[in-house]
Amino acid sequence: MKNKKIKTRVFDYGIVIFLIVLIFIFSVTSKYFFTFNNITNIIRQISIVGISTVAMTMVILTGGIDLSVGAMLALSSVLLAKMMTSGVSMYLAIPITLIIGIVMGLFNGFLINKIKISPLISTLGTMTIYRGLTYIATSGLPIYGFPQGFSFIGQGYIGKIPVPVFILIGVYIIGFIILYMTNFGVHVYGVGGSEKASLLSGVKVDLLKYKVYAISGFLAALAGVVSLSRINSALPNTGTGFELDVVTAVVLGGISVNGGVGKLSGVIIGCLIIGILSNGMILLNIGEYYQMVVKGVVLLVAVGIDNYTKNNSLR
């Protein structure tokens, strides 16, 4: 029993230790890593991924997955760009974009609930559809020429803190409230722990899944708004690989891929690790393809630790 507690503590604090080691390595290997400008750049980059991790946490906690977040981000940002360049006020275009994100998320929920396609295959299919629609909408070309003031969302500062960081903090606060202070949050964990038991307890599981995937679509669209404002150009390949960063951050943060286990607080650390890892590898001039390999290895290690921990807890 004592050994079991020690193992649990090692896994609980392992992610924090890994973060500290990562910071130490990049601080030693690059003189630019600990500069104010670079740290600001890291937290701004983290904010876009972090926004979607809140929804992905809820999705994975229910035992699902959403591989379409990157494509939803891209399509949302492109549709927003087209509206604004067509003369639609950004104050109207942004809410419409967020509603479109909700609709895309609900479509994922429909495929899972009504057509009975697994979350993995459903969102893999919609990822391809949404990405294809993005290329059709842009004809493969970038869109630019947005109204003044729009860049403030992704590039602006309040004091010395980037605006996207405030957006991320707001999303996380709401996420904490939803998961830990409402019945909805209790049901999210319950469905991930045992869907059958939740059904027998009177939980409307299908409705819950609709809500969770709608939130995923909404936050992917919000991330798309911030991303578009930051780069000031809508590119059809925006968000490629975004889903990998989001899922890796969530799983690395301790959310079990089996559902029902994990805390949102750990996901924050997972986001920091992904942001610092990406930034550090760029500073060290590590090629993009090698970065993909490293991120893939990190994801596999995180899932492996999750499965190992689960198996040990059952002994």
C-alpha positions as YAML, in Angstrom:
chain: A
units: angstrom
residues:
- id: 1
  name: MET
  ca: [0.00, 0.00, 0.00]
- id: 2
  name: LYS
  ca: [2.85, 2.37, 0.90]
- id: 3
  name: ASN
  ca: [4.63, 1.60, -2.39]
- id: 4
  name: LYS
  ca: [1.43, 2.34, -4.27]
- id: 5
  name: LYS
  ca: [1.20, 5.79, -2.67]
- id: 6
  name: ILE
  ca: [4.82, 6.52, -3.53]
- id: 7
  name: LYS
  ca: [4.23, 5.52, -7.18]
- id: 8
  name: THR
  ca: [1.16, 7.73, -7.38]
- id: 9
  name: ARG
  ca: [3.07, 10.71, -6.00]
- id: 10
  name: VAL
  ca: [5.89, 10.15, -8.51]
- id: 11
  name: PHE
  ca: [3.40, 10.23, -11.40]
- id: 12
  name: ASP
  ca: [1.57, 13.23, -9.93]
- id: 13
  name: TYR
  ca: [4.74, 15.29, -9.64]
- id: 14
  name: GLY
  ca: [6.51, 13.82, -12.67]
- id: 15
  name: ILE
  ca: [5.01, 16.35, -15.07]
- id: 16
  name: VAL
  ca: [6.18, 19.26, -12.88]
- id: 17
  name: ILE
  ca: [9.69, 17.79, -12.70]
- id: 18
  name: PHE
  ca: [9.68, 17.34, -16.49]
- id: 19
  name: LEU
  ca: [8.67, 21.00, -16.95]
- id: 20
  name: ILE
  ca: [11.49, 22.20, -14.66]
- id: 21
  name: VAL
  ca: [14.06, 20.00, -16.45]
- id: 22
  name: LEU
  ca: [12.85, 21.31, -19.83]
- id: 23
  name: ILE
  ca: [13.21, 24.93, -18.71]
- id: 24
  name: PHE
  ca: [16.69, 24.21, -17.35]
- id: 25
  name: ILE
  ca: [17.87, 22.51, -20.56]
- id: 26
  name: PHE
  ca: [16.68, 25.31, -22.88]
- id: 27
  name: SER
  ca: [17.99, 28.00, -20.51]
- id: 28
  name: VAL
  ca: [21.45, 26.46, -20.68]
- id: 29
  name: THR
  ca: [21.45, 25.71, -24.42]
- id: 30
  name: SER
  ca: [20.01, 29.02, -25.65]
- id: 31
  name: LYS
  ca: [20.83, 32.52, -24.37]
- id: 32
  name: TYR
  ca: [17.57, 33.81, -25.90]
- id: 33
  name: PHE
  ca: [15.24, 31.44, -24.06]
- id: 34
  name: PHE
  ca: [14.88, 33.41, -20.82]
- id: 35
  name: THR
  ca: [14.52, 36.83, -22.46]
- id: 36
  name: PHE
  ca: [11.35, 38.84, -21.82]
- id: 37
  name: ASN
  ca: [10.41, 38.87, -25.52]
- id: 38
  name: ASN
  ca: [10.74, 35.11, -25.83]
- id: 39
  name: ILE
  ca: [8.77, 34.37, -22.67]
- id: 40
  name: THR
  ca: [6.03, 36.71, -23.93]
- id: 41
  name: ASN
  ca: [6.08, 34.88, -27.26]
- id: 42
  name: ILE
  ca: [5.75, 31.50, -25.51]
- id: 43
  name: ILE
  ca: [2.73, 32.47, -23.44]
- id: 44
  name: ARG
  ca: [1.06, 34.02, -26.49]
- id: 45
  name: GLN
  ca: [1.60, 30.79, -28.46]
- id: 46
  name: ILE
  ca: [0.37, 28.68, -25.55]
- id: 47
  name: SER
  ca: [-2.85, 30.69, -25.37]
- id: 48
  name: ILE
  ca: [-4.13, 29.48, -28.75]
- id: 49
  name: VAL
  ca: [-3.52, 25.81, -27.93]
- id: 50
  name: GLY
  ca: [-4.67, 26.35, -24.34]
- id: 51
  name: ILE
  ca: [-8.09, 27.66, -25.37]
- id: 52
  name: SER
  ca: [-8.91, 24.36, -27.09]
- id: 53
  name: THR
  ca: [-7.41, 22.19, -24.34]
- id: 54
  name: VAL
  ca: [-10.25, 23.18, -21.99]
- id: 55
  name: ALA
  ca: [-12.82, 21.67, -24.36]
- id: 56
  name: MET
  ca: [-10.60, 18.72, -25.25]
- id: 57
  name: THR
  ca: [-10.30, 17.97, -21.53]
- id: 58
  name: MET
  ca: [-14.08, 17.67, -21.30]
- id: 59
  name: VAL
  ca: [-14.25, 15.56, -24.46]
- id: 60
  name: ILE
  ca: [-11.57, 13.10, -23.32]
- id: 61
  name: LEU
  ca: [-13.02, 12.94, -19.81]
- id: 62
  name: THR
  ca: [-16.24, 11.57, -21.37]
- id: 63
  name: GLY
  ca: [-14.18, 8.89, -23.12]
- id: 64
  name: GLY
  ca: [-14.21, 10.66, -26.50]
- id: 65
  name: ILE
  ca: [-11.75, 12.47, -28.75]
- id: 66
  name: ASP
  ca: [-11.98, 15.40, -31.17]
- id: 67
  name: LEU
  ca: [-9.44, 15.28, -33.98]
- id: 68
  name: SER
  ca: [-11.23, 18.00, -35.94]
- id: 69
  name: VAL
  ca: [-10.21, 20.96, -33.72]
- id: 70
  name: GLY
  ca: [-7.41, 22.08, -36.05]
- id: 71
  name: ALA
  ca: [-9.67, 21.96, -39.11]
- id: 72
  name: MET
  ca: [-12.47, 23.76, -37.22]
- id: 73
  name: LEU
  ca: [-9.95, 26.45, -36.24]
- id: 74
  name: ALA
  ca: [-8.89, 26.85, -39.87]
- id: 75
  name: LEU
  ca: [-12.41, 26.93, -41.35]
- id: 76
  name: SER
  ca: [-13.62, 29.34, -38.66]
- id: 77
  name: SER
  ca: [-10.75, 31.76, -39.26]
- id: 78
  name: VAL
  ca: [-11.23, 31.62, -43.03]
- id: 79
  name: LEU
  ca: [-14.98, 32.26, -42.81]
- id: 80
  name: LEU
  ca: [-14.34, 35.14, -40.43]
- id: 81
  name: ALA
  ca: [-11.75, 36.57, -42.83]
- id: 82
  name: LYS
  ca: [-14.14, 36.33, -45.78]
- id: 83
  name: MET
  ca: [-16.91, 38.06, -43.84]
- id: 84
  name: MET
  ca: [-14.70, 40.93, -42.73]
- id: 85
  name: THR
  ca: [-13.19, 41.47, -46.19]
- id: 86
  name: SER
  ca: [-16.73, 41.47, -47.60]
- id: 87
  name: GLY
  ca: [-17.67, 44.43, -45.42]
- id: 88
  name: VAL
  ca: [-19.28, 42.66, -42.45]
- id: 89
  name: SER
  ca: [-18.43, 44.39, -39.17]
- id: 90
  name: MET
  ca: [-16.03, 42.37, -37.04]
- id: 91
  name: TYR
  ca: [-18.40, 42.87, -34.10]
- id: 92
  name: LEU
  ca: [-21.01, 40.88, -36.04]
- id: 93
  name: ALA
  ca: [-18.61, 38.54, -37.87]
- id: 94
  name: ILE
  ca: [-16.94, 37.23, -34.69]
- id: 95
  name: PRO
  ca: [-20.19, 36.08, -32.98]
- id: 96
  name: ILE
  ca: [-21.31, 34.46, -36.27]
- id: 97
  name: THR
  ca: [-17.96, 32.64, -36.43]
- id: 98
  name: LEU
  ca: [-18.38, 31.33, -32.88]
- id: 99
  name: ILE
  ca: [-21.88, 30.10, -33.72]
- id: 100
  name: ILE
  ca: [-20.47, 28.33, -36.81]
- id: 101
  name: GLY
  ca: [-17.97, 26.63, -34.49]
- id: 102
  name: ILE
  ca: [-20.82, 25.41, -32.28]
- id: 103
  name: VAL
  ca: [-22.64, 24.03, -35.35]
- id: 104
  name: MET
  ca: [-19.53, 22.13, -36.46]
- id: 105
  name: GLY
  ca: [-19.16, 20.69, -32.96]
- id: 106
  name: LEU
  ca: [-22.84, 19.67, -32.90]
- id: 107
  name: PHE
  ca: [-22.35, 17.88, -36.21]
- id: 108
  name: ASN
  ca: [-19.58, 15.84, -34.58]
- id: 109
  name: GLY
  ca: [-21.98, 15.05, -31.74]
- id: 110
  name: PHE
  ca: [-24.68, 14.02, -34.22]
- id: 111
  name: LEU
  ca: [-22.37, 11.53, -35.95]
- id: 112
  name: ILE
  ca: [-21.38, 10.06, -32.59]
- id: 113
  name: ASN
  ca: [-24.85, 9.96, -31.00]
- id: 114
  name: LYS
  ca: [-27.21, 9.26, -33.87]
- id: 115
  name: ILE
  ca: [-25.11, 7.60, -36.59]
- id: 116
  name: LYS
  ca: [-23.19, 5.69, -33.90]
- id: 117
  name: ILE
  ca: [-19.78, 6.28, -35.45]
- id: 118
  name: SER
  ca: [-16.95, 6.20, -32.91]
- id: 119
  name: PRO
  ca: [-15.55, 9.60, -31.85]
- id: 120
  name: LEU
  ca: [-12.18, 8.76, -33.40]
- id: 121
  name: ILE
  ca: [-13.61, 7.99, -36.85]
- id: 122
  name: SER
  ca: [-16.31, 10.69, -36.70]
- id: 123
  name: THR
  ca: [-13.89, 13.50, -35.95]
- id: 124
  name: LEU
  ca: [-11.26, 12.10, -38.32]
- id: 125
  name: GLY
  ca: [-13.88, 12.29, -41.07]
- id: 126
  name: THR
  ca: [-15.05, 15.79, -40.17]
- id: 127
  name: MET
  ca: [-11.43, 16.91, -39.88]
- id: 128
  name: THR
  ca: [-11.01, 16.02, -43.56]
- id: 129
  name: ILE
  ca: [-14.34, 17.63, -44.51]
- id: 130
  name: TYR
  ca: [-13.67, 20.89, -42.66]
- id: 131
  name: ARG
  ca: [-10.13, 21.09, -44.02]
- id: 132
  name: GLY
  ca: [-11.39, 20.49, -47.55]
- id: 133
  name: LEU
  ca: [-14.03, 23.22, -47.13]
- id: 134
  name: THR
  ca: [-11.29, 25.57, -45.95]
- id: 135
  name: TYR
  ca: [-9.32, 25.04, -49.16]
- id: 136
  name: ILE
  ca: [-12.49, 25.43, -51.26]
- id: 137
  name: ALA
  ca: [-13.37, 28.70, -49.50]
- id: 138
  name: THR
  ca: [-9.89, 30.16, -50.07]
- id: 139
  name: SER
  ca: [-9.05, 28.47, -53.40]
- id: 140
  name: GLY
  ca: [-5.77, 27.67, -51.66]
- id: 141
  name: LEU
  ca: [-4.85, 31.38, -51.38]
- id: 142
  name: PRO
  ca: [-4.39, 33.58, -48.28]
- id: 143
  name: ILE
  ca: [-6.97, 36.20, -47.30]
- id: 144
  name: TYR
  ca: [-5.89, 39.51, -45.79]
- id: 145
  name: GLY
  ca: [-6.95, 43.14, -45.42]
- id: 146
  name: PHE
  ca: [-8.87, 43.21, -42.14]
- id: 147
  name: PRO
  ca: [-10.35, 46.25, -40.38]
- id: 148
  name: GLN
  ca: [-8.32, 48.35, -37.97]
- id: 149
  name: GLY
  ca: [-8.58, 47.17, -34.41]
- id: 150
  name: PHE
  ca: [-8.96, 43.48, -35.22]
- id: 151
  name: SER
  ca: [-5.24, 42.82, -34.69]
- id: 152
  name: PHE
  ca: [-5.62, 43.91, -31.03]
- id: 153
  name: ILE
  ca: [-7.22, 40.54, -30.17]
- id: 154
  name: GLY
  ca: [-4.14, 38.53, -31.13]
- id: 155
  name: GLN
  ca: [-1.33, 41.09, -31.05]
- id: 156
  name: GLY
  ca: [-2.41, 43.65, -28.47]
- id: 157
  name: TYR
  ca: [-1.31, 44.10, -24.87]
- id: 158
  name: ILE
  ca: [-3.01, 45.12, -21.65]
- id: 159
  name: GLY
  ca: [-0.10, 46.49, -19.70]
- id: 160
  name: LYS
  ca: [2.74, 44.12, -20.54]
- id: 161
  name: ILE
  ca: [0.52, 41.04, -20.86]
- id: 162
  name: PRO
  ca: [-0.68, 39.89, -24.32]
- id: 163
  name: VAL
  ca: [-4.45, 40.02, -24.82]
- id: 164
  name: PRO
  ca: [-4.63, 36.28, -25.79]
- id: 165
  name: VAL
  ca: [-3.37, 35.42, -22.31]
- id: 166
  name: PHE
  ca: [-6.33, 37.21, -20.74]
- id: 167
  name: ILE
  ca: [-8.66, 35.33, -23.09]
- id: 168
  name: LEU
  ca: [-7.01, 32.04, -22.06]
- id: 169
  name: ILE
  ca: [-7.32, 32.88, -18.35]
- id: 170
  name: GLY
  ca: [-11.01, 33.67, -18.84]
- id: 171
  name: VAL
  ca: [-11.59, 30.37, -20.66]
- id: 172
  name: TYR
  ca: [-9.81, 28.41, -17.93]
- id: 173
  name: ILE
  ca: [-11.76, 30.11, -15.15]
- id: 174
  name: ILE
  ca: [-15.05, 29.26, -16.89]
- id: 175
  name: GLY
  ca: [-13.74, 25.72, -17.50]
- id: 176
  name: PHE
  ca: [-12.94, 25.26, -13.81]
- id: 177
  name: ILE
  ca: [-16.38, 26.54, -12.81]
- id: 178
  name: ILE
  ca: [-18.13, 24.20, -15.28]
- id: 179
  name: LEU
  ca: [-16.11, 21.10, -14.34]
- id: 180
  name: TYR
  ca: [-15.89, 21.53, -10.58]
- id: 181
  name: MET
  ca: [-18.86, 23.65, -9.52]
- id: 182
  name: THR
  ca: [-21.77, 22.35, -11.62]
- id: 183
  name: ASN
  ca: [-23.72, 19.12, -12.09]
- id: 184
  name: PHE
  ca: [-22.61, 19.17, -15.71]
- id: 185
  name: GLY
  ca: [-19.00, 18.71, -14.59]
- id: 186
  name: VAL
  ca: [-19.98, 15.85, -12.27]
- id: 187
  name: HIS
  ca: [-21.78, 14.16, -15.16]
- id: 188
  name: VAL
  ca: [-18.77, 14.63, -17.49]
- id: 189
  name: TYR
  ca: [-16.60, 12.67, -15.05]
- id: 190
  name: GLY
  ca: [-19.39, 10.16, -14.45]
- id: 191
  name: VAL
  ca: [-19.90, 9.36, -18.14]
- id: 192
  name: GLY
  ca: [-16.15, 8.86, -18.57]
- id: 193
  name: GLY
  ca: [-16.06, 6.57, -15.55]
- id: 194
  name: SER
  ca: [-19.04, 4.47, -16.61]
- id: 195
  name: GLU
  ca: [-21.50, 5.45, -19.32]
- id: 196
  name: LYS
  ca: [-23.93, 2.66, -18.34]
- id: 197
  name: ALA
  ca: [-23.95, 3.70, -14.69]
- id: 198
  name: SER
  ca: [-24.59, 7.29, -15.74]
- id: 199
  name: LEU
  ca: [-27.54, 6.23, -17.89]
- id: 200
  name: LEU
  ca: [-29.00, 4.24, -15.00]
- id: 201
  name: SER
  ca: [-28.58, 7.30, -12.77]
- id: 202
  name: GLY
  ca: [-30.76, 9.34, -15.11]
- id: 203
  name: VAL
  ca: [-28.00, 11.29, -16.89]
- id: 204
  name: LYS
  ca: [-28.91, 12.26, -20.47]
- id: 205
  name: VAL
  ca: [-25.65, 11.00, -21.93]
- id: 206
  name: ASP
  ca: [-26.40, 11.90, -25.57]
- id: 207
  name: LEU
  ca: [-27.31, 15.46, -24.62]
- id: 208
  name: LEU
  ca: [-24.15, 15.72, -22.54]
- id: 209
  name: LYS
  ca: [-22.04, 14.64, -25.50]
- id: 210
  name: TYR
  ca: [-23.75, 17.18, -27.76]
- id: 211
  name: LYS
  ca: [-22.86, 19.89, -25.26]
- id: 212
  name: VAL
  ca: [-19.26, 18.73, -24.89]
- id: 213
  name: TYR
  ca: [-18.63, 18.64, -28.65]
- id: 214
  name: ALA
  ca: [-20.45, 21.97, -29.10]
- id: 215
  name: ILE
  ca: [-18.07, 23.49, -26.53]
- id: 216
  name: SER
  ca: [-15.17, 21.97, -28.46]
- id: 217
  name: GLY
  ca: [-16.39, 23.61, -31.67]
- id: 218
  name: PHE
  ca: [-16.98, 26.94, -29.94]
- id: 219
  name: LEU
  ca: [-13.50, 27.06, -28.40]
- id: 220
  name: ALA
  ca: [-11.84, 25.89, -31.64]
- id: 221
  name: ALA
  ca: [-13.58, 28.80, -33.38]
- id: 222
  name: LEU
  ca: [-12.45, 31.17, -30.61]
- id: 223
  name: ALA
  ca: [-8.88, 29.90, -31.06]
- id: 224
  name: GLY
  ca: [-9.36, 30.55, -34.79]
- id: 225
  name: VAL
  ca: [-10.33, 34.17, -34.10]
- id: 226
  name: VAL
  ca: [-7.24, 34.71, -31.94]
- id: 227
  name: SER
  ca: [-4.99, 32.94, -34.46]
- id: 228
  name: LEU
  ca: [-6.32, 34.99, -37.39]
- id: 229
  name: SER
  ca: [-5.82, 38.21, -35.45]
- id: 230
  name: ARG
  ca: [-2.31, 37.20, -34.51]
- id: 231
  name: ILE
  ca: [-1.00, 36.33, -38.00]
- id: 232
  name: ASN
  ca: [-3.30, 38.88, -39.70]
- id: 233
  name: SER
  ca: [-3.86, 36.55, -42.64]
- id: 234
  name: ALA
  ca: [-6.17, 33.59, -43.25]
- id: 235
  name: LEU
  ca: [-4.21, 30.63, -44.59]
- id: 236
  name: PRO
  ca: [-5.87, 27.37, -45.68]
- id: 237
  name: ASN
  ca: [-3.21, 25.29, -43.90]
- id: 238
  name: THR
  ca: [-3.63, 27.12, -40.57]
- id: 239
  name: GLY
  ca: [-4.03, 24.72, -37.67]
- id: 240
  name: THR
  ca: [-2.33, 21.77, -39.36]
- id: 241
  name: GLY
  ca: [-1.09, 19.58, -36.51]
- id: 242
  name: PHE
  ca: [-2.99, 21.73, -34.00]
- id: 243
  name: GLU
  ca: [-4.99, 18.72, -32.82]
- id: 244
  name: LEU
  ca: [-1.76, 16.89, -31.97]
- id: 245
  name: ASP
  ca: [-0.59, 19.74, -29.73]
- id: 246
  name: VAL
  ca: [-3.98, 19.97, -28.02]
- id: 247
  name: VAL
  ca: [-4.34, 16.24, -27.37]
- id: 248
  name: THR
  ca: [-0.71, 15.93, -26.24]
- id: 249
  name: ALA
  ca: [-1.09, 18.84, -23.80]
- id: 250
  name: VAL
  ca: [-4.27, 17.33, -22.34]
- id: 251
  name: VAL
  ca: [-2.91, 13.79, -21.98]
- id: 252
  name: LEU
  ca: [0.43, 15.07, -20.73]
- id: 253
  name: GLY
  ca: [-1.52, 17.05, -18.15]
- id: 254
  name: GLY
  ca: [-2.87, 13.83, -16.65]
- id: 255
  name: ILE
  ca: [-6.26, 13.46, -18.34]
- id: 256
  name: SER
  ca: [-6.74, 9.74, -18.89]
- id: 257
  name: VAL
  ca: [-7.43, 8.64, -22.47]
- id: 258
  name: ASN
  ca: [-9.77, 6.07, -20.94]
- id: 259
  name: GLY
  ca: [-11.98, 8.86, -19.60]
- id: 260
  name: GLY
  ca: [-13.18, 9.94, -16.17]
- id: 261
  name: VAL
  ca: [-9.79, 10.72, -14.62]
- id: 262
  name: GLY
  ca: [-7.66, 13.86, -14.50]
- id: 263
  name: LYS
  ca: [-7.74, 17.52, -13.53]
- id: 264
  name: LEU
  ca: [-7.79, 20.70, -15.56]
- id: 265
  name: SER
  ca: [-5.00, 22.14, -13.41]
- id: 266
  name: GLY
  ca: [-2.62, 19.51, -14.80]
- id: 267
  name: VAL
  ca: [-3.56, 20.50, -18.35]
- id: 268
  name: ILE
  ca: [-2.15, 23.98, -17.73]
- id: 269
  name: ILE
  ca: [1.25, 22.41, -17.07]
- id: 270
  name: GLY
  ca: [0.80, 20.22, -20.16]
- id: 271
  name: CYS
  ca: [0.24, 23.38, -22.24]
- id: 272
  name: LEU
  ca: [3.37, 24.97, -20.82]
- id: 273
  name: ILE
  ca: [5.43, 21.90, -21.68]
- id: 274
  name: ILE
  ca: [4.16, 21.84, -25.29]
- id: 275
  name: GLY
  ca: [4.76, 25.59, -25.69]
- id: 276
  name: ILE
  ca: [8.25, 25.50, -24.18]
- id: 277
  name: LEU
  ca: [9.18, 22.35, -26.11]
- id: 278
  name: SER
  ca: [8.15, 23.90, -29.44]
- id: 279
  name: ASN
  ca: [9.80, 27.23, -28.69]
- id: 280
  name: GLY
  ca: [13.01, 25.65, -27.41]
- id: 281
  name: MET
  ca: [13.40, 23.40, -30.44]
- id: 282
  name: ILE
  ca: [12.96, 26.40, -32.74]
- id: 283
  name: LEU
  ca: [15.61, 28.36, -30.83]
- id: 284
  name: LEU
  ca: [17.97, 25.40, -31.20]
- id: 285
  name: ASN
  ca: [17.25, 25.29, -34.96]
- id: 286
  name: ILE
  ca: [15.81, 21.79, -34.76]
- id: 287
  name: GLY
  ca: [14.02, 21.05, -38.03]
- id: 288
  name: GLU
  ca: [10.22, 20.90, -38.26]
- id: 289
  name: TYR
  ca: [10.23, 17.18, -39.11]
- id: 290
  name: TYR
  ca: [12.34, 16.37, -36.05]
- id: 291
  name: GLN
  ca: [9.96, 18.47, -33.95]
- id: 292
  name: MET
  ca: [7.09, 16.28, -35.15]
- id: 293
  name: VAL
  ca: [9.01, 13.18, -34.06]
- id: 294
  name: VAL
  ca: [9.68, 14.62, -30.61]
- id: 295
  name: LYS
  ca: [6.03, 15.62, -30.10]
- id: 296
  name: GLY
  ca: [4.90, 12.16, -31.20]
- id: 297
  name: VAL
  ca: [7.28, 10.53, -28.73]
- id: 298
  name: VAL
  ca: [6.04, 12.81, -25.92]
- id: 299
  name: LEU
  ca: [2.43, 11.85, -26.69]
- id: 300
  name: LEU
  ca: [3.24, 8.12, -26.67]
- id: 301
  name: VAL
  ca: [5.16, 8.44, -23.41]
- id: 302
  name: ALA
  ca: [2.25, 10.33, -21.81]
- id: 303
  name: VAL
  ca: [-0.27, 7.69, -22.92]
- id: 304
  name: GLY
  ca: [2.09, 4.91, -21.82]
- id: 305
  name: ILE
  ca: [2.41, 6.42, -18.33]
- id: 306
  name: ASP
  ca: [-1.39, 6.81, -18.19]
- id: 307
  name: ASN
  ca: [-1.93, 3.12, -19.03]
- id: 308
  name: TYR
  ca: [0.84, 1.99, -16.67]
- id: 309
  name: THR
  ca: [-0.68, 4.03, -13.83]
- id: 310
  name: LYS
  ca: [-4.14, 2.61, -14.52]
- id: 311
  name: ASN
  ca: [-2.87, -0.98, -14.56]
- id: 312
  name: ASN
  ca: [-1.01, -0.45, -11.29]
- id: 313
  name: SER
  ca: [-4.07, 1.04, -9.62]
- id: 314
  name: LEU
  ca: [-6.03, -2.10, -10.45]
- id: 315
  name: ARG
  ca: [-3.56, -4.38, -8.68]
...
